[in-house]
Amino acid sequence: MENKGFWQSGHKPSLFSAFLYFDVSFMIWVLMGPLVIVIMNDYPMDASQKANLVALPILGGSILRLVLGFLTDYIGPKRTGQMGMIITMVPLVWAWQFVDSLNELYYVGLLLGMAGASFAAALPLASRWYPPQYQGLAMGIAGAGNSGTVLTTLFANRIAEYFGSWEIVFAFALIPITIVFVVFSIFAKDSPNQPAPKKLGDYAAILKYRDTWLFCILYSVTFGGFVGMSNYLTIFFNTEYGLSAVKAADFTTICVIAGSFFRPVGGWLADKIGGIRMLMLLYAGAGIMLASVSSIPPLSVVTVLLFIGMMCLGAGNGSVFQLVPQRFQNEIGIVTGIVGAAGGLGGYFLPKILGNLYQSTGSYTPGFLILSGIALGCMVLMFIVQGQWKKTFVGHGGKALEQPSAAS
């Protein structure tokens, strides 16, 4: 495999299937984000309640990723992905036909977390087909499925406005997930390099490694920041700048595009210059942008700042997962689930931080300052741990070693 280029070294149909599965799942996972501005016409909500509604799908995804991570190692990523898509259809039908209270919407939001849990099956499906030197790009391409967020922010509120119903949006979402389920079932194929199923105790043992917790922290900021912002920015633009539901979602789309499409770029650059170097630059960039947003500048300026900040967070997602497979080669399924769950928790707390602080202070400034400090703290953390990582499982700057050590 060492003499083969990227496209010759893996399985393109599985990579494409992983992308599609991730893409449609992300589209569904963040439906509450833009729609909350429309839903509140039927169910009035304060700032804290709006934050809860957009945060619950992320919390559900965080919890369910651990389950799908275990299943991915035990029954394989293809069957796990098929199961995940079928279950995801349940909250879509519920929201379309049966919801009649805000409390029921909270339950729907939690169940939408199954779509977010796709992470734990889609990335191993792609990753296990590729050698270490192409992990960043393979994981980046599959992970670029978070571009599904763009479809939601661009079309969800438009569909709701056109049909005069936010419920119909959930009905429309059933169409692409059904199509992708068929495509995925036909073309996805588990890699022959599947690790043998392990006992629950073996998975629990991974939590004893310091690096597991470090990757959880790092990813909770990059991925958590991206998905949390994707879900919350429509509320931010609507509340702070008085934009309509459609226009607020359009400005969110601009920012989401940056995070979505720079994920594979981050993975590719991490392959080239090393994930450690990339992450230090990206955390610094995100921290500076978020600190600047805290001053609540004019709409045009804040859009540029958020675009660059989301670009850093999106590229950071790809960079983190350039490093993870190098450290945990044989446990990538469960580690992906654990680290992905941490990313989900970060995404859950971000809307809560912004929404609850706005509720108590009447300003978004404290929330964005806290988020900036967290990002800059991760930059410092990378600087501290890089020396030890270079001694154990990565090359200079975080590049893949020629002969990766079995660090796990």
For each residue, the residues with C-beta under 8 A, 3 or more apart:
1: 4 9 131
2: 131 133
3:
4: 1 8 9
5: 8 9
6: 9 10 130 134 137 138
7: 10 12
8: 4 5
9: 1 4 5 6 129 130 131 134
10: 6 7 14 15 126 129 130 134 138
11: 14 15 129 189 191
12: 7 15 16
13: 16 17 187 188 189
14: 10 11 17 18 125 126 129 187 188 189 190 191
15: 10 11 12 18 19 126 129 138 141 142
16: 12 13 19 20 187
17: 13 14 20 21 125 183 184 187 188
18: 14 15 21 22 77 122 123 125 126 142 145 188
19: 15 16 22 23 122 126 141 142 144 145
20: 16 17 23 24 145 180 183 184
21: 17 18 24 25 81 85 118 121 122 125 145 180 184 188
22: 18 19 25 26 118 119 122 123 142 143 144 145 146 148
23: 19 20 26 27 144 145 146 147 148 180
24: 20 21 27 28 145 148 176 177 180
25: 21 22 28 29 84 85 88 115 116 118 122 145 148 177
26: 22 23 29 30 115 116 118 145 146 147 148 149 152
27: 23 24 30 31 148 149 151 152 173 176
28: 24 25 31 88 92 112 115 148 152 173 177
29: 25 26 57 58 61 112 113 115 116 118 148 227
30: 26 27 33 34 57 148 149 152 153 227 230 231
31: 27 28 34 35 57 112 152 156 169 170 173
32: 35 36 39 53 54 56 57 105 109 112 231
33: 30 36 54 152 153 230 231 232 233 234 235 252
34: 30 31 37 38 152 153 156 157 234 245 248 249 252
35: 31 32 38 39 156 157 160 166 169
36: 32 33 39 40 45 50 53 54 234 235
37: 34 40 157 234 235 238 245 248 249
38: 34 35 41 157 160 161 166 245
39: 32 35 36 42 43 45 53 105 166
40: 36 37 43 44 45 50
41: 38
42: 39 166
43: 39 40 101 102 105
44: 40
45: 36 39 40 49 50 53 102
46: 49 50 359
47: 50 51 235 239 355 356 358 359
48: 51 52 355 356 359
49: 45 46 52 53 102
50: 36 40 45 46 47 53 54 235 355
51: 47 48 54 55 232 235 351 352 354 355 356
52: 48 49 55 56 106 352 355
53: 32 36 39 45 49 50 56 102 105 106 109
54: 32 33 36 50 51 57 58 109 231 232 235 351
55: 51 52 58 59 228 231 347 348 349 350 351 352 355
56: 32 52 53 59 60 106 109 110 113 348
57: 29 30 31 32 54 60 61 109 110 112 113 115 116 231
58: 29 54 55 61 62 113 116 224 227 228 231 344 347 348 351
59: 55 56 62 63 110 113 344 345 348
60: 56 57 63 64 109 110 111 112 113 114 116 117
61: 29 57 58 64 65 112 113 114 115 116 117 119 344 347
62: 58 59 65 113 116 340 341 342 343 344 345 347 348
63: 59 60 66 67 113 341 344
64: 60 61 67 68 113 114 116 117
65: 61 62 68 69 116 117 119 120 336 337 338 340 341 344
66: 63 69 70 120 337 338 341
67: 63 64 70 71 117 337
68: 64 65 71 72 80 84 117 118 119 120 121 337
69: 65 66 72 73 120 333 334 335 336 337 338 340 341
70: 66 67 73 74 200 203 333 334 337
71: 67 68 74 75 79 80 83 121
72: 68 69 75 76 77 80 120 121 124 333 334 336 337
73: 69 70 124 195 197 198 203 331 333 334
74: 70 71 197
75: 71 72 79 80
76: 72 79 80 190 194
77: 18 72 80 81 121 122 124 125 128 188 190 333
78: 81 82 121 125 184 188 189 190
79: 71 75 76 82 83
80: 68 71 72 75 76 77 83 84 120 121
81: 21 77 78 84 85 118 121 122 125 184 188
82: 78 79 85 86 181 184 185
83: 71 79 80 86 87
84: 25 68 80 81 87 88 114 115 117 118 121
85: 21 25 81 82 88 89 118 177 180 181 184
86: 82 83 89 181
87: 83 84 90 114
88: 25 28 84 85 91 92 112 114 115 177
89: 85 86 92 93 174 177 178
90: 87 93 94 111 114
91: 88 94 95 108 109 111 112 114 170
92: 28 88 89 95 96 170 171 173 174 177
93: 89 90 96 97 98 170 174
94: 90 91 97 98 99 104 107 108 111
95: 91 92 98 99 105 108 167 170
96: 92 93 167 168 170 171 174
97: 93 94 167
98: 93 94 95 104
99: 94 95 104 105 108 167
100: 104
101: 43 104 105
102: 43 45 49 53 105 106
103: 106 107
104: 94 98 99 100 101 107 108
105: 32 39 43 53 95 99 101 102 108 109
106: 52 53 56 102 103 109 110
107: 94 103 104 110 111
108: 91 94 95 99 104 105 111 112
109: 32 53 54 56 57 60 91 105 106 112 113
110: 56 57 59 60 106 107 113
111: 60 90 91 94 107 108 114
112: 28 29 31 32 57 60 61 88 91 108 109 115 116
113: 29 56 57 58 59 60 61 62 63 64 109 110 116 117 344
114: 60 61 64 84 87 88 90 91 111 117 118
115: 25 26 28 29 57 61 84 88 112 118
116: 25 26 29 57 58 60 61 62 64 65 112 113 119 227 344
117: 60 61 64 65 67 68 84 113 114 120 121 340
118: 21 22 25 26 29 68 81 84 85 114 115 121 122
119: 22 61 65 68 116 122 123 336 337 340 343
120: 65 66 68 69 72 80 117 123 124 333 336 337 340
121: 21 68 71 72 77 78 80 81 84 117 118 124 125
122: 18 19 21 22 25 77 81 118 119 125 126 142 143 145
123: 18 22 119 120 126 127 139 142 143 321 332 336 340
124: 72 73 77 120 121 127 128 332 333 336
125: 14 17 18 21 77 78 81 121 122 128 129 142 188 190 191
126: 10 14 15 18 19 122 123 129 130 138 139 141 142
127: 123 124 130 135 138 139 142 325 332 336
128: 77 124 125 190 191 193 194 332
129: 9 10 11 14 15 125 126 138 191 193
130: 6 9 10 126 127 134 135 137 138
131: 1 2 9 134 135
132: 135 325 326 329 400 401 404
133: 2 271 400
134: 6 9 10 130 131 137 138 271
135: 127 130 131 132 138 139 267 271 321 322 325 326 400
136: 139 140 266 267 268 269 270 271 275 318 319 321 322
137: 6 130 134 140 141 264 267 268 271
138: 6 10 15 126 127 129 130 134 135 141 142 267
139: 123 126 127 135 136 142 143 267 318 321 322 325
140: 136 137 143 144 263 264 265 266 267 268 318 321 322
141: 15 19 126 137 138 144 264 267
142: 15 18 19 22 122 123 125 126 127 138 139 145
143: 22 122 123 139 140 146 263 264 267 317 318 321
144: 19 22 23 140 141 147 260 261 263 264
145: 18 19 20 21 22 23 24 25 26 122 142 148
146: 22 23 26 143 149 226 227 259 260 263 314 317
147: 23 26 144 150 151 257 260 261
148: 22 23 24 25 26 27 28 29 30 145 151 152
149: 26 27 30 146 152 153 227 230 256 259 260
150: 147 153 154 253 256 257 260
151: 27 147 148 154 155
152: 26 27 28 30 31 33 34 148 149 155 156
153: 30 33 34 149 150 156 230 234 249 250 252 253 256
154: 150 151 158 249 250 253
155: 151 152 158 159
156: 31 34 35 152 153 159 160 169 249
157: 34 35 37 38 160 161 234 245 246 249
158: 154 155 161 162 246 249
159: 155 156 162 163 168 169 172
160: 35 38 156 157 163 164 165 166 168 169 245
161: 38 157 158 164 245 246
162: 158 159
163: 159 160 168
164: 160 161
165: 160 168 169
166: 35 38 39 42 160 169
167: 95 96 97 99 170 171
168: 96 159 160 163 165 171 172
169: 31 35 156 159 160 165 166 172 173
170: 31 91 92 93 95 96 167 173 174
171: 92 96 167 168 174
172: 159 168 169 175
173: 27 28 31 92 169 170 176 177
174: 89 92 93 96 170 171 177 178
175: 172 178 179
176: 24 27 173 179 180
177: 24 25 28 85 88 89 92 173 174 180 181
178: 89 174 175 181 182
179: 175 176 182 183
180: 20 21 23 24 85 176 177 183 184
181: 82 85 86 177 178 184 185
182: 178 179 185 186
183: 17 20 179 180 186 187
184: 17 20 21 78 81 82 85 180 181 187 188
185: 82 181 182 188
186: 182 183
187: 13 14 16 17 183 184
188: 13 14 17 18 21 77 78 81 125 184 185
189: 11 13 14 78
190: 14 76 77 78 125 128 194
191: 11 14 125 128 129 194
192:
193: 128 129
194: 76 128 190 191
195: 73 198 330 331 332 333
196:
197: 73 74
198: 73 195 202 203 331 334
199: 202 203
200: 70 203 204
201: 204 205
202: 198 199 205 206 331
203: 70 73 198 199 200 206 331 334
204: 200 201 207
205: 201 202 208
206: 202 203 209 212 328 331 334 335 338 408
207: 204 212 213 338
208: 205 212
209: 206 212 213 408
210: 213 214
211: 214 215 327 328 389 407
212: 206 207 208 209 215 216 328 335 338 339
213: 207 209 210 216 217
214: 210 211 217 218 381 385
215: 211 212 218 219 320 323 324 327 335 339 342
216: 212 213 219 220 338 339 341 342
217: 213 214 220 221 342 378 381
218: 214 215 221 222 279 316 320 378 381 382
219: 215 216 222 223 224 317 320 339 340 342 343 346
220: 216 217 223 224 342 343 345 346
221: 217 218 224 225 283 286 313 316 346 374 375 378
222: 218 219 225 226 279 282 286 313 314 316 317 319 320 343
223: 219 220 226 227 313 317 320 340 343 344 346 347
224: 58 219 220 221 227 228 342 343 344 345 346 347 348 349 350
225: 221 222 228 229 286 313 346 347 350 371 375
226: 146 222 223 229 230 259 310 313 314 317 347
227: 29 30 58 116 146 149 223 224 230 231 343 344 347
228: 55 58 224 225 231 232 346 347 348 349 350 351
229: 225 226 232 233 255 256 259 306 309 310 313 350
230: 30 33 149 153 226 227 233 252 255 256 259
231: 30 32 33 54 55 57 58 227 228 234 347 351
232: 33 51 54 228 229 235 236 350 351 354 355
233: 33 229 230 236 237 248 251 252 255 256 306
234: 33 34 36 37 153 157 231 237 238 245 248 249 252
235: 33 36 37 47 50 51 54 232 238 239 248 351 355
236: 232 233 239 240 354 364
237: 233 234 240 241 243 247 248 251 252 299
238: 37 234 235 241 242 243 244 245 248
239: 47 235 236 358
240: 236 237 296 364
241: 237 238 248 299
242: 238
243: 237 238 247 248 251
244: 238 247 248
245: 34 37 38 157 160 161 234 238 248 249
246: 157 158 161 249 250
247: 237 243 244 250 251
248: 34 37 233 234 235 237 238 241 243 244 245 251 252
249: 34 37 153 154 156 157 158 234 245 246 252 253
250: 153 154 246 247 253 254
251: 233 237 243 247 248 254 255 299 303
252: 33 34 153 230 233 234 237 248 249 255 256
253: 150 153 154 249 250 256 257
254: 250 251 257 258 303 307
255: 229 230 233 251 252 258 259 303 306 307 309 310
256: 149 150 153 229 230 233 252 253 259 260 310
257: 147 150 253 254 260 261 307
258: 254 255 261 262 307 308 310 311 314
259: 146 149 226 229 230 255 256 262 263 310 311 313 314 317
260: 144 146 147 149 150 256 257 263 314
261: 144 147 257 258 264 265 314
262: 258 259 265 266 311 314 315 318
263: 140 143 144 146 259 260 266 267 314 315 317 318
264: 137 140 141 143 144 261 267 268 318
265: 140 261 262 268 269 315 318
266: 136 140 262 263 269 270 278 282 314 315 316 317 318 319 322
267: 135 136 137 138 139 140 141 143 263 264 270 271 318 319 321 322
268: 136 137 140 264 265 271 272 318
269: 136 265 266 272 273 278 315 319
270: 136 266 267 273 274 275 278 279 318 319 322 323 398
271: 133 134 135 136 137 267 268 322 399 400
272: 268 269 399
273: 269 270 277 278 397 399
274: 270 277 278 394 395 396 397 398 399
275: 136 270 278 279 319 320 322 323 394 397 398 399
276: 279 280 323 382 386 389 390 394 397 398
277: 273 274 280 281 397 398
278: 266 269 270 273 274 275 281 282 315 316 319 322 398
279: 218 222 270 275 276 282 283 316 319 320 378 379 382 398
280: 276 277 283 284 379 382 383
281: 277 278 284 285
282: 222 266 278 279 285 286 312 313 315 316 319
283: 221 279 280 286 287 312 316 375 376 378 379 382
284: 280 281 287 288 375 376 379
285: 281 282 288 289 308 309 311 312
286: 221 222 225 282 283 289 290 309 312 313 316 372 375
287: 283 284 290 291 372 373 375 376 379
288: 284 285 291 292 372
289: 285 286 292 293 305 306 308 309 312
290: 286 287 293 294 309 368 369 371 372 375
291: 287 288 294 368 369 372
292: 288 289 295 297 305
293: 289 290 296 297 302 305 306 309 368
294: 290 291 364 365 366 367 368 369 372
295: 292 365
296: 240 293 302 363 364 365
297: 292 293 301 302 305
298: 301 302
299: 237 241 251 302 303
300: 303 304
301: 297 298 304 305
302: 293 296 297 298 299 305 306
303: 251 254 255 299 300 306 307
304: 300 301 307 308
305: 289 292 293 297 301 302 308 309
306: 229 233 255 289 293 302 303 309 310
307: 254 255 257 258 303 304 310 311
308: 258 285 289 304 305 311 312
309: 229 255 285 286 289 290 293 305 306 312 313
310: 226 229 255 256 258 259 306 307 313 314
311: 258 259 262 285 307 308 314 315
312: 282 283 285 286 289 308 309 315 316
313: 221 222 223 225 226 229 259 282 286 309 310 316 317
314: 146 222 226 258 259 260 261 262 263 266 310 311 317 318
315: 262 263 265 266 269 278 282 311 312 318 319
316: 218 221 222 266 278 279 282 283 286 312 313 319 320
317: 143 146 219 222 223 226 259 263 266 313 314 320 321 343
318: 136 139 140 143 262 263 264 265 266 267 268 270 314 315 321 322
319: 136 222 266 267 269 270 275 278 279 282 315 316 322 323
320: 215 218 219 222 223 275 279 316 317 323 324 339
321: 123 135 136 139 140 143 267 317 318 324 325
322: 135 136 139 140 266 267 270 271 275 278 318 319 325 326 398 400
323: 215 270 275 276 319 320 326 327 389 394 398
324: 215 320 321 327 328 332 335 336 339
325: 127 132 135 139 321 322 328 329 332
326: 132 135 322 323 329 393 394 400 401 404 407
327: 211 215 323 324 389 393 394 407 408
328: 206 211 212 324 325 331 332 335 407 408
329: 132 325 326 332 404 406 408
330: 195 406 408
331: 73 195 198 202 203 206 328 334 335 408
332: 123 124 127 128 195 324 325 328 329 335 336
333: 69 70 72 73 77 120 124 195 336 337
334: 69 70 72 73 198 203 206 331 337 338
335: 69 206 212 215 324 328 331 332 338 339
336: 65 69 72 119 120 123 124 127 324 332 333 339 340
337: 65 66 67 68 69 70 72 119 120 333 334 340 341
338: 65 66 69 206 207 212 216 334 335 341 342
339: 212 215 216 219 320 324 335 336 342 343
340: 62 65 69 117 119 120 123 219 223 336 337 343 344
341: 62 63 65 66 69 216 337 338 344 345
342: 62 215 216 217 219 220 224 338 339 345 346
343: 62 119 219 220 222 223 224 227 317 339 340 346 347
344: 58 59 61 62 63 65 113 116 223 224 227 340 341 347 348
345: 59 62 220 224 341 342 348 349
346: 219 220 221 223 224 225 228 342 343 349 350
347: 55 58 61 62 223 224 225 226 227 228 231 343 344 350 351
348: 55 56 58 59 62 224 228 344 345 351 352
349: 55 224 228 345 346 352 353
350: 55 224 225 228 229 232 346 347 353 354 371
351: 51 54 55 58 228 231 232 235 347 348 354 355
352: 51 52 55 348 349 355 356
353: 349 350 356 357 367 370 371
354: 51 232 236 350 351 357 358 364 367 368 371
355: 47 48 50 51 52 55 232 235 351 352 358 359
356: 47 48 51 352 353 359 360
357: 353 354 360 361 363 364 366 367 370
358: 47 239 354 355 361 362 363 364 367
359: 46 47 48 355 356
360: 356 357
361: 357 358 365 366
362: 358
363: 296 357 358 366
364: 236 240 294 296 354 357 358 367 368
365: 294 295 296 361 368 369
366: 294 357 361 363 369 370
367: 294 353 354 357 358 364 370 371
368: 290 291 293 294 354 364 365 371 372
369: 290 291 294 365 366 372 373
370: 353 357 366 367 373 374
371: 225 290 350 353 354 367 368 374 375
372: 286 287 288 290 291 294 368 369 375 376
373: 287 369 370 376 377
374: 221 370 371 377 378
375: 221 225 283 284 286 287 290 371 372 378 379
376: 283 284 287 372 373 379 380
377: 373 374 380 381
378: 217 218 221 279 283 374 375 381 382
379: 279 280 283 284 287 375 376 382 383
380: 376 377 383 384
381: 214 217 218 377 378 384 385
382: 218 276 279 280 283 378 379 385 386
383: 280 379 380 386
384: 380 381 387
385: 214 381 382 388 389
386: 276 382 383 389 390 398
387: 384 390 391
388: 385 391 392
389: 211 276 323 327 385 386 392 393 394 398
390: 276 386 387 394 395 396
391: 387 388
392: 388 389 405 407
393: 326 327 389 401 404 405 407
394: 274 275 276 323 326 327 389 390 398 399 400 401
395: 274 390 398 399 400 401 402
396: 274 390 399
397: 273 274 275 276 277
398: 270 274 275 276 277 278 279 322 323 386 389 394 395
399: 271 272 273 274 275 394 395 396
400: 132 133 135 271 322 326 394 395 404
401: 132 326 393 394 395 404 405
402: 395
403:
404: 132 326 329 393 400 401 407
405: 392 393 401
406: 329 330
407: 211 326 327 328 392 393 404
408: 206 209 327 328 329 330 331
